[in-house]
Amino acid sequence: MNVAKNSLKGECAQHKREKREDMERWERYQLTGEAIPHEKAAVWIENLARGNVRPCPK
């Protein structure tokens, strides 16, 4: 029981951290208007799907 409980606590903490990071990104976008164009993001994601890991486009 403790293993499952600890696992859920870890997942909850990870979810909270990811949510906080998402909100920080959203706030930064609202302040700056900077975004990655869809075309660049799509190519990057296609490369990831093929196992070709590259830095996130700017």
FENGIFEN-V996915 format. One record per pair of residues at least 12 apart in sequence whose C-alpha atoms are under 10 Angstrom apart, sorted by the first residue. I is the first residue (numbers start at 0). GAP is how many residues later the second one is. D is the distance in whole Angstrom. If there is no record, write none. Layout:
<<I GAP D> <I GAP D>>
//
This chain:
<<33 24 9> <34 22 10> <34 23 8> <35 20 9> <35 21 7> <35 22 6> <36 20 9> <36 21 9> <39 16 9> <39 17 7> <39 18 9> <40 15 8> <40 16 7> <40 17 9> <42 14 9> <43 12 7> <43 13 7>>
//
